[in-house]
């Protein structure tokens, strides 16, 4: 799919979505680069303002965390970021921190974290802060 035009974007000012032909999906985490515009990880530059991107990112984080708290079943997961003992979304919204976050293994760097009575596990990389995780309990 080509980058959606502004007229194809819906719910601007909240969780920004677009039609795919088979349904509706939302943009990813948006990044604003001063003087260059707002960028989506799939489409590149998108025609939204920095303020609209901030509103979208907040709504996206809330949806992700609500999904973890309400709908995430064992075996399902997503991605997060680990920095200084904290697990957070791309935009920095806290998912879990000490003592709910544990790192084990000298070389494997397994990360386990608890949230709302659910247990999630993933593997940290030496190459960056991002990691994938799955619910294990």
VENDADA-V335641 format. One record per backbone hydrogen bond with DSSP energy under -0.5 kcal/mol. CO is the residue of the C=O (numbers start at 1). NH is the residue of the N-H. If there is no record, write none. Layout:
co->CO nh->NH
co->CO nh->NH
This chain:
co->5 nh->8
co->5 nh->9
co->6 nh->9
co->10 nh->17
co->11 nh->14
co->14 nh->13
co->14 nh->16
co->16 nh->27
co->17 nh->10
co->18 nh->25
co->23 nh->20
co->23 nh->21
co->25 nh->18
co->31 nh->33
co->31 nh->39
co->32 nh->34
co->33 nh->36
co->33 nh->37
co->37 nh->33
co->38 nh->46
co->39 nh->31
co->40 nh->44
co->44 nh->40
co->46 nh->38
co->46 nh->48
co->49 nh->53
co->50 nh->54
co->51 nh->55
co->52 nh->56
co->53 nh->57
co->54 nh->58
co->55 nh->59
co->56 nh->60
co->57 nh->61
co->58 nh->62
co->59 nh->63
co->60 nh->64
co->61 nh->65
co->62 nh->66
co->63 nh->67
co->64 nh->68
co->65 nh->69
co->66 nh->70
co->66 nh->71
co->67 nh->71
co->67 nh->72
co->73 nh->76
co->76 nh->135
co->78 nh->133
co->80 nh->131
co->81 nh->83
co->81 nh->88
co->83 nh->86
co->85 nh->98
co->86 nh->83
co->86 nh->88
co->87 nh->95
co->87 nh->96
co->88 nh->81
co->89 nh->92
co->93 nh->89
co->96 nh->87
co->97 nh->100
co->100 nh->114
co->102 nh->112
co->104 nh->110
co->109 nh->124
co->110 nh->104
co->111 nh->122
co->112 nh->102
co->113 nh->120
co->115 nh->118
co->118 nh->115
co->119 nh->136
co->119 nh->137
co->120 nh->113
co->121 nh->134
co->122 nh->111
co->125 nh->128
co->128 nh->125
co->129 nh->82
co->131 nh->80
co->132 nh->123
co->133 nh->78
co->134 nh->121
co->135 nh->75
